[in-house]
Amino acid sequence: MITPRFTLTQDDEFLHIVIYAPFTNLQNTEIFMEGTDFRFFSKPYYLRLHLPGEVEEAETAGGEYQADIASFVLRCPKKVPGEHFDGLEMITQLLTPSGDKQMKNQVEELDAADDDDVDVDSEDEIDWYYEQRPHQEDLDPLLVTESTADFGYGFNFAKTGVFKNLLDEFELLLDVKNPDSKSLEVRLRERREMETTSFDSDHYLCDLYETEEINTILSYQTSWNKLCATGEHSDERNPLVAFSSGEQEQLLALPRRTHKLTEKEKVPVFLTLVDLLYAHHYDLRLNLGETGPESGWCVAKLSATLSSCTKHASLNQAVCSALRRSLIYPLYRNWDLSIKVWSDVQDTLKVGKAAVIKSLLQILSSFGDTEGYYIFNQLYIQDYAVWIQSIPQSHLDSLSAALQKTLTGVRKADMDLELDELEYAAHLTLQEQSLEGQQELGTLTDALQKELVIDSDDSEDSETDDYSSDDDSDSSESDSDTTKTGI
């Protein structure tokens, strides 16, 4: 059976469902609605939704098939008129059975070892500033085993051993080679060493002073920038927030999973999310709102999570890691540009889950179009696109505010690339060149002035000689005339 593409809207009395079914059999269509359960069957299509609110099959229920859009347009009466159904755009969440979620909760509560491990999926505030330090024990990377907690990667760092058996195919995608045999601490150390070695001071200084193209990139406004600037980011009915038919197809293709995280697990997962969003929005701003053939490479390279199997210990570390890599690897390496991208991430979080999901779906497409990069979709992006649909908006708002606070304290010195010293040396060099240029210009001016003085003297002498010659000539002619008169 085929899961059809669908959209949901609502008013005070009805839940409206539009189901795209171009190859349907109208004579063999069944619809059921009761409580939070909605079912649609019209061979070859089958759709079952787990609604966030209750509906009922009353006399006011109805629907029709509109041939011009090849869709069923259905009207489901709300059991409680005026009730607002949250999350109608979260397609994967609506397709996931609620029983799976309840069972998952029960299992985690039984397995919880203490209060800190109890699953929390409510709107409780998250402490973004608690630094969750990786395990500090010194381990020989050649002696560790895959069961060690410090070796995980992928969504919620739950995967190990994936790259071990696929090194021939994916080794070139990673900055840290053979990550399964190296702890998080070893990966971090190797990544930082590689970044420092790869930093090109000449490229950085060039982008510091040659800013014409960079200014064009800086002045670009994303859709989310515009929404936040006008205060319309909280309007769920804004057409910019609605999913396109292509995005709906992507959401339907996502795995039907539930991800319940403990309080300790949430912050690292969110830190990976901002790392991914930064890499994507850097590429998006660089291409003025479009994705290109190099987008997959750019996102993977800028994200330390993807390229080095990194687990960030704090929000500050995630921010500095992204900034540092943006000054080392991409085409343009400019501090103002790197900071600007973080404002794009903040606006994306403010707009909400739909904006975040759209970003993740774009990453999904970029990796799908780049040979070999599909592994990142399987390890991270698919699960993030599913999980984000279940979290409260308050967490994204809180994360955006925490980002703003963190960025106010970030300085160039935090990049550990000696940027301030480099810029100061470049400034002194330019000053010296300017002084030398002024001295050369002064010397040249003096020489020209002397030349003009010499030319002026020669001209005056020449004019004097000409006058003398003329006088002599006149005198001679006068004498000649006198002689002739005397004869």
C-alpha positions in Angstrom: 0.0 0.0 0.0 1.1 3.6 -0.7 1.1 6.3 2.0 -0.4 9.3 0.2 0.8 12.9 0.5 -1.5 14.9 2.7 -2.0 18.3 4.5 -4.0 19.3 7.5 -5.6 22.6 8.4 -8.1 23.6 11.0 -10.7 26.1 12.1 -12.7 26.3 15.3 -15.1 23.5 14.3 -13.3 21.3 11.8 -10.1 19.5 11.0 -9.6 19.7 7.2 -7.6 17.0 5.5 -6.5 17.1 1.9 -5.2 13.7 0.6 -3.5 13.6 -2.8 -4.5 10.4 -4.5 -4.3 10.6 -8.3 -4.7 6.9 -9.0 -7.5 6.2 -6.6 -10.6 4.0 -7.0 -13.5 6.3 -6.0 -16.0 3.4 -5.7 -13.8 1.6 -3.2 -13.0 4.3 -0.6 -13.4 4.0 3.1 -13.0 6.7 5.8 -13.0 6.3 9.6 -12.7 9.0 12.2 -13.1 8.6 16.0 -11.2 10.2 18.8 -7.5 10.7 17.8 -7.7 7.9 15.2 -8.3 8.8 11.5 -8.1 6.2 8.7 -8.4 6.5 5.0 -8.4 3.6 2.5 -8.7 3.9 -1.3 -6.7 1.3 -3.1 -3.8 1.6 -3.6 -3.6 4.2 -0.8 -3.8 3.7 2.9 -3.4 6.5 5.5 -3.7 6.3 9.3 -3.2 9.4 11.4 -2.7 9.7 15.1 -4.2 13.1 15.7 -3.2 15.6 18.5 -6.8 16.1 19.3 -10.1 14.3 19.1 -12.6 14.3 16.2 -16.0 12.5 15.8 -18.0 11.1 12.9 -21.0 13.5 13.2 -23.5 14.6 10.7 -21.4 17.7 9.8 -18.6 15.4 8.6 -18.1 15.3 4.9 -15.8 15.4 1.9 -15.4 15.2 -1.8 -12.9 14.2 -4.5 -11.7 17.2 -6.5 -10.4 16.0 -9.8 -8.6 19.3 -10.6 -6.2 18.7 -7.8 -6.6 14.9 -7.8 -7.3 14.9 -4.1 -9.8 14.0 -1.4 -10.9 17.1 0.6 -12.3 15.9 3.9 -14.0 17.7 6.8 -13.7 16.1 10.3 -15.7 17.7 13.1 -13.8 18.4 16.3 -15.2 16.8 19.4 -14.5 19.9 21.4 -15.2 23.0 19.2 -12.6 25.7 19.5 -9.9 23.3 20.6 -6.5 24.0 18.9 -4.7 21.0 17.5 -0.9 21.5 17.8 1.7 20.0 15.4 -0.5 19.4 12.3 2.4 20.1 10.1 4.6 17.4 11.8 3.8 14.6 9.3 6.1 11.9 10.6 4.8 12.4 14.1 1.2 12.1 12.9 2.0 8.8 11.2 3.7 7.3 14.3 1.3 5.2 16.5 0.8 6.7 19.9 1.0 3.2 21.4 4.7 3.1 20.5 5.3 6.3 22.4 3.5 5.1 25.5 5.4 1.7 25.4 8.7 3.5 25.0 7.9 5.7 28.0 7.1 2.7 30.2 10.3 0.9 29.2 12.5 3.9 29.9 10.8 4.5 33.3 11.5 0.9 34.3 15.1 1.1 33.2 15.8 4.5 34.8 18.5 4.1 37.3 17.9 7.5 39.0 16.0 10.7 38.7 18.5 12.2 36.3 17.8 9.4 33.7 14.0 9.8 33.7 12.8 10.8 30.3 11.6 14.3 30.0 9.6 15.3 26.9 7.9 18.3 28.4 8.4 22.0 28.2 10.8 22.1 31.2 13.6 24.6 30.7 16.9 23.2 29.6 20.2 24.4 31.1 22.3 25.1 28.0 25.2 26.3 30.0 25.9 23.1 31.9 29.1 21.8 30.5 28.8 18.1 29.9 32.4 17.1 29.9 33.4 13.9 28.0 35.0 11.1 30.1 38.5 12.3 31.1 40.1 9.0 31.8 43.3 8.5 29.7 42.8 5.5 27.5 45.1 3.9 25.0 43.1 4.1 21.7 44.5 0.8 20.6 43.1 -1.0 23.7 39.6 0.4 24.0 36.5 -1.5 23.0 33.4 -0.4 21.1 31.2 -0.7 24.2 33.0 2.3 25.7 30.5 5.2 26.0 33.1 7.7 24.6 33.0 6.1 21.2 29.5 6.8 20.0 28.4 8.9 17.1 25.2 9.3 15.0 21.9 10.5 16.5 22.2 10.6 20.3 25.7 9.1 19.9 24.2 5.6 19.9 26.1 4.1 16.9 29.5 2.4 17.0 31.4 0.2 14.6 29.8 1.7 11.5 32.9 3.1 9.9 35.1 0.2 11.0 33.7 -2.1 8.4 33.3 0.6 5.7 36.6 2.5 5.8 37.3 1.9 2.1 34.1 3.7 1.1 33.9 6.5 3.7 37.5 7.2 4.9 37.9 10.2 2.6 34.7 11.8 4.1 36.3 12.0 7.6 39.0 14.3 9.0 39.6 11.8 11.8 40.5 8.5 10.3 39.2 5.2 11.8 37.1 6.9 14.5 35.8 3.6 15.9 39.3 3.0 17.4 39.6 6.5 19.0 37.8 8.0 22.0 36.1 11.4 21.8 39.1 13.0 23.5 41.5 11.6 20.9 39.2 12.6 18.0 39.0 16.1 19.5 42.8 16.4 19.7 43.4 15.1 16.2 40.7 17.4 14.8 42.2 20.5 16.4 45.7 19.7 15.2 44.4 19.2 11.6 42.5 22.5 11.7 45.5 24.4 13.0 47.7 22.9 10.2 45.0 23.7 7.6 44.6 27.3 8.5 45.8 29.6 5.8 46.7 33.1 7.1 47.1 34.6 3.6 43.6 33.4 2.6 42.1 34.8 5.8 43.8 38.2 5.3 42.7 38.4 1.7 39.1 37.9 2.7 39.6 40.5 5.5 40.5 43.3 3.1 38.9 42.1 -0.2 35.3 42.4 0.8 33.2 43.4 -2.2 31.8 39.9 -2.8 31.6 39.2 0.9 29.5 42.4 1.5 27.0 41.1 -1.1 26.8 37.8 0.9 26.4 39.7 4.2 23.6 41.8 2.9 21.5 38.8 1.7 18.4 38.1 3.8 17.0 34.6 4.2 13.3 33.9 4.4 13.6 33.4 8.1 15.5 36.7 8.6 12.6 38.5 6.9 10.0 36.8 9.0 11.7 37.6 12.2 12.4 41.2 11.1 8.6 41.7 10.5 7.5 39.8 13.6 5.6 37.2 11.5 7.7 34.3 12.6 5.1 33.0 15.1 2.4 32.8 12.4 1.9 29.1 11.7 -0.3 30.0 8.7 2.4 31.9 6.9 2.9 30.2 3.5 6.7 30.3 3.9 6.3 27.8 6.8 4.1 25.4 4.8 5.8 22.3 3.4 5.9 21.9 -0.4 4.8 18.8 -2.1 8.4 17.7 -2.5 9.1 18.2 1.3 6.0 16.3 2.1 7.3 13.4 0.0 10.5 13.5 2.0 8.7 13.5 5.3 6.6 10.5 4.2 9.8 8.7 3.4 11.3 9.2 6.8 11.5 6.1 9.1 8.6 5.8 11.6 10.6 6.0 14.9 10.2 7.5 18.3 13.1 9.1 20.1 12.8 9.6 23.8 15.8 11.2 25.4 16.8 11.5 29.0 17.5 14.9 30.5 21.3 14.2 30.3 21.0 13.2 26.6 19.1 16.2 25.4 21.7 19.0 25.6 24.4 17.1 23.5 21.7 16.2 20.9 20.6 19.9 20.7 24.3 21.0 20.4 24.7 18.7 17.4 21.6 20.2 15.9 23.0 23.7 16.0 26.3 22.4 14.6 24.3 21.0 11.6 22.2 24.1 11.2 25.2 26.3 11.2 27.0 24.3 8.5 23.8 24.3 6.3 23.1 28.0 6.7 26.7 28.9 6.0 26.4 27.1 2.6 23.0 28.6 2.0 24.2 32.2 2.6 27.3 31.6 0.5 25.0 30.6 -2.4 22.4 33.4 -1.7 19.7 31.1 -0.6 20.3 28.2 -3.0 22.0 24.8 -2.6 24.7 23.8 -5.1 26.8 20.9 -6.2 29.3 21.5 -3.4 26.7 21.9 -0.7 27.1 18.3 0.6 30.8 18.8 0.9 30.5 22.2 2.6 28.0 21.0 5.2 30.0 17.9 6.1 33.3 19.8 6.2 32.0 22.7 8.4 30.3 20.4 10.8 32.8 18.9 13.3 30.1 16.5 14.3 30.0 14.9 10.8 33.6 15.2 9.7 35.2 14.2 13.0 32.5 12.3 14.9 32.6 15.1 17.5 30.4 15.4 20.6 30.3 19.0 21.9 30.6 19.5 25.6 29.0 22.9 25.8 27.1 25.5 23.7 30.2 27.7 23.7 32.3 24.8 22.4 29.8 24.2 19.6 29.7 27.8 18.6 33.5 28.2 18.6 34.0 25.0 16.7 31.7 26.1 13.9 33.3 29.5 13.8 36.8 28.1 13.7 36.1 25.7 10.9 34.4 28.4 8.9 37.6 30.4 8.9 39.7 27.4 7.7 37.8 25.4 5.0 35.2 27.2 2.9 35.7 29.6 -0.1 35.2 32.8 2.0 36.8 33.1 5.4 35.6 36.2 7.0 34.9 36.8 10.7 31.8 39.0 10.1 30.4 36.5 7.7 30.9 33.6 10.2 29.2 35.6 12.9 26.3 36.5 10.6 25.5 32.9 10.0 24.8 32.4 13.7 22.0 35.0 13.4 20.6 32.9 10.6 20.6 29.9 12.9 18.9 31.9 15.7 16.1 33.1 13.3 15.6 29.5 12.1 15.0 28.4 15.7 12.7 31.4 16.4 10.5 30.5 13.4 10.1 27.0 14.8 10.1 23.3 14.0 8.9 23.8 10.5 12.0 26.0 9.6 14.3 23.5 11.3 12.8 20.6 9.5 13.0 22.4 6.1 16.7 22.9 6.8 17.2 19.3 7.7 15.4 18.2 4.5 17.7 20.4 2.4 20.7 18.8 4.1 19.1 15.4 3.3 18.8 16.3 -0.4 22.4 17.7 -0.5 23.8 14.5 1.0 21.6 12.4 -1.3 23.0 14.2 -4.3 26.6 13.8 -3.2 28.3 10.5 -3.8 29.0 8.6 -0.5 27.5 11.2 1.8 24.2 9.3 2.3 25.9 7.7 5.3 25.4 11.0 7.2 21.7 10.9 6.4 21.4 7.4 7.9 23.5 8.3 11.0 22.1 11.7 11.7 19.8 13.7 9.5 16.8 11.2 9.2 16.6 10.8 12.9 16.9 14.5 13.6 14.1 15.2 11.1 11.9 12.7 12.9 12.9 13.7 16.5 12.5 17.5 16.0 8.8 17.0 15.2 8.1 15.8 18.8 9.9 18.5 20.8 8.1 21.6 22.2 8.8 25.0 20.6 9.8 26.4 24.0 13.1 24.4 23.7 13.9 26.0 20.4 13.1 29.4 21.7 15.3 28.8 24.8 18.2 27.5 22.6 18.0 30.6 20.4 18.2 32.9 23.4 21.1 30.9 24.8 22.9 31.2 21.5 22.5 35.0 21.6 23.9 35.1 25.1 26.8 32.9 24.2 27.7 34.9 21.1 28.1 38.1 23.0 31.1 36.6 24.8 32.8 35.0 21.8 36.0 36.7 20.7 38.6 36.1 17.9 41.1 34.9 20.5 38.8 32.0 21.3 39.5 30.5 17.9 43.1 29.8 19.0 44.3 30.8 15.5 46.1 34.0 16.6 43.7 36.1 14.5 44.2 39.3 16.5 48.0 39.1 16.2 47.7 38.3 12.5 45.5 41.3 11.9 47.7 43.6 13.9 50.8 42.5 11.9 48.9 43.1 8.7 47.8 46.5 9.8 51.3 47.5 10.7 52.5 46.3 7.3 49.9 48.3 5.5 50.9 51.4 7.6 54.5 50.9 6.6 53.7 50.5 3.0 51.5 53.6 3.2 54.4 55.6 4.7 56.8 54.3 2.2 54.4 55.2 -0.6 54.0 58.7 0.8 57.8 59.1 1.0 58.2 57.9 -2.5 55.5 60.2 -3.6 57.2 63.1 -1.8 60.5 62.3 -3.4 58.9 62.1 -6.8 57.1 65.4 -6.2 60.4 67.2 -5.3 62.0 65.8 -8.4 59.2 67.0 -10.6 59.3 70.4 -8.9 63.1 70.7 -9.5 62.5 69.7 -13.1 59.9 72.3 -13.5 62.2 75.0 -12.1 65.0 74.0 -14.5 62.6 74.0 -17.4 61.4 77.4 -16.4 64.9 78.9 -16.2 65.8 77.5 -19.6 62.6 78.9 -21.1 63.3 82.4 -19.7 66.9 82.4 -21.1 65.6 81.3 -24.4 63.1 84.1 -24.5 65.8 86.7 -23.5 68.0 85.5 -26.4 65.1 85.8 -28.8 64.4 89.3 -27.7 68.1 90.3 -28.1 68.3 88.8 -31.5 65.2 90.8 -32.5 66.7 94.0 -31.2 69.9 93.4 -33.1 68.0 92.7 -36.2 66.0 95.9 -35.9 69.2 98.0 -35.3 70.8 96.5 -38.4 67.8 97.3 -40.5 67.8 100.9 -39.2 71.4 101.4 -40.1 70.8 100.0 -43.5 67.9 102.4 -44.1 70.1 105.4 -43.0 72.8 104.5 -45.4 70.4 104.3 -48.3 68.9 107.7 -47.4 72.4 109.3 -47.3 73.2 108.1 -50.9 
